[in-house]
């Protein structure tokens, strides 16, 4: 995939809702493996479902309070890693959870890591996505505009669907989940 303009840290120096919407259609590569972001969820410090709610820092969420344009990687339910992009102004603690990709680069590597799944299922969900891309907490707090990450701007026009977030128990009704309209690669269809 040719790399011309890349997203830099300034792209992430905005609120999580704006960044989440603007990430739909962006190409995410980790060591050359990845695809188009088709689903993302916003979380910020005012949100009871966010790890930064109330400003409480822990070893787990420390990078969420760091500078915009860095990765926040944590283990969910002690099972799988989740990749988030830190955004907003320090030290507020905003991030966007990357929920699903349309795989396009490095499918053989993804299948080695995940198994011989159909392409649609390789990166449909945060845990599947991180496993397919080889993401672990070793990438926590790493800058998104430096290797192994590469983020390429979306090619407009992009039609976006909006709905409630998935798998949370607080602030469940907020329409802070964004997806590429009619994409078969999202983790769960939009209503």
Secondary structure as UniProt FT lines:
FT   HELIX           9..12
FT   HELIX           16..23
FT   TURN            24..25
FT   STRAND          27..30
FT   TURN            31..32
FT   STRAND          33..43
FT   TURN            45..46
FT   TURN            48..49
FT   TURN            51..52
FT   HELIX           53..55
FT   TURN            59..61
FT   HELIX           62..65
FT   STRAND          70..76
FT   TURN            77..79
FT   STRAND          80..87
FT   TURN            90..91
FT   STRAND          94..105
FT   HELIX           107..114
FT   HELIX           119..122
FT   HELIX           126..133
FT   HELIX           137..139
FT   TURN            140..141
FT   TURN            144..145
FT   TURN            147..148
FT   STRAND          149..152
FT   STRAND          160..163
FT   TURN            172..173
FT   STRAND          177..180
FT   TURN            181..182
FT   TURN            184..185
//
